[in-house]
């Protein structure tokens, strides 16, 4: 799924998946497999491993919840990157960097 990314990235491709029970599928092995069939710009840059897919009231995958989780996951990186940019210019960020959930 595409999720709006903070900063200059625009949209980020995100992947949430549920590995088969007993499977030791990692983000790296999945990314390597996808790289064989997808062009680089289509490869996910953010990953989330779940025990089960979230469902909405209609029993469909809750894409709204997934997008919110990816947005929350990206916030600390955005604040950290902004802090690094400010430090390079001799300033420090005034807001505290939130911790990831």
Secondary structure, DSSP 4 states (H G I P E B T S, - for coil): -EEEETTTTEEEEEEEE-PPTT----HHHHHHHHHTTS-GGGS-SEEEE-SS--B-TTSSB-HHHHHHHHHHHHHHHHHHHHHHHHHHTT---SSPPPPP-
